[in-house]
Amino acid sequence: MCVYNLFRYKNECHLVCAVPQDCTVPEFIAGEAWEFDRTVTEGGGAPIGFDTLAAAHGGLLNGFYLLQTYSE
């Protein structure tokens, strides 16, 4: 089971970047525009709109997965 660190874009709180915990955080996240939100597993705690298959593929191909969440 993969564990992801979620980062939210401060100006658009529905824009989230999920980074697998075993991957390096992308450089664009290091700026002040993003903030750490939480750590989630594929099994639970993910925001509405999180697609585990897309996250797995994004993590393998890019090292991250960008998504737009919905109100919880």
C-alpha positions as CSV (number, residue, x, y, z in Angstrom):
1,M,0.0,0.0,0.0
2,C,1.4,3.4,-1.0
3,V,1.5,6.4,1.4
4,Y,1.2,9.9,-0.1
5,N,2.1,13.3,1.2
6,L,-0.5,15.8,0.1
7,F,0.4,19.5,-0.6
8,R,-2.3,22.1,-1.3
9,Y,-1.8,25.2,-3.5
10,K,-2.5,28.1,-1.3
11,N,-4.2,30.3,-3.9
12,E,-6.5,27.5,-5.1
13,C,-7.1,25.2,-2.1
14,H,-8.8,22.6,-4.4
15,L,-5.5,22.0,-6.3
16,V,-3.6,19.2,-4.6
17,C,-0.3,17.5,-5.4
18,A,0.1,14.0,-4.0
19,V,3.7,12.8,-3.7
20,P,4.5,9.2,-2.9
21,Q,6.3,9.1,0.4
22,D,9.2,7.3,-1.1
23,C,9.7,9.9,-3.8
24,T,11.5,13.3,-3.7
25,V,9.2,16.3,-3.4
26,P,9.2,18.1,-6.7
27,E,11.0,21.5,-6.8
28,F,7.8,23.4,-7.6
29,I,6.4,22.4,-4.3
30,A,9.3,23.8,-2.4
31,G,8.2,27.4,-3.0
32,E,5.9,29.4,-0.7
33,A,2.8,28.8,-2.9
34,W,2.3,25.3,-1.6
35,E,1.7,24.0,1.9
36,F,1.8,20.5,3.4
37,D,-1.7,19.3,4.1
38,R,-1.6,15.7,5.3
39,T,-0.3,12.2,4.8
40,V,-2.8,9.6,3.4
41,T,-2.8,5.9,2.4
42,E,-4.6,4.3,-0.5
43,G,-6.9,2.8,2.1
44,G,-8.2,5.9,3.6
45,G,-8.0,9.6,4.5
46,A,-7.7,10.7,0.9
47,P,-9.7,13.8,-0.2
48,I,-12.8,13.4,-2.4
49,G,-11.6,13.2,-6.0
50,F,-8.4,11.2,-5.2
51,D,-8.0,8.4,-7.7
52,T,-5.7,5.7,-6.4
53,L,-4.9,4.2,-9.9
54,A,-4.1,7.7,-11.3
55,A,-2.0,8.4,-8.2
56,A,0.0,5.1,-8.7
57,H,0.6,5.8,-12.4
58,G,1.5,9.5,-11.7
59,G,3.9,8.5,-9.0
60,L,5.6,6.0,-11.3
61,L,5.8,8.3,-14.3
62,N,6.3,11.7,-12.8
63,G,7.0,11.3,-9.1
64,F,3.7,13.1,-8.2
65,Y,0.0,13.2,-9.0
66,L,-1.9,16.5,-9.4
67,L,-5.6,16.5,-8.7
68,Q,-8.5,18.8,-8.1
69,T,-10.5,17.9,-5.0
70,Y,-14.1,18.6,-4.2
71,S,-15.6,20.0,-1.0
72,E,-15.6,17.6,1.8
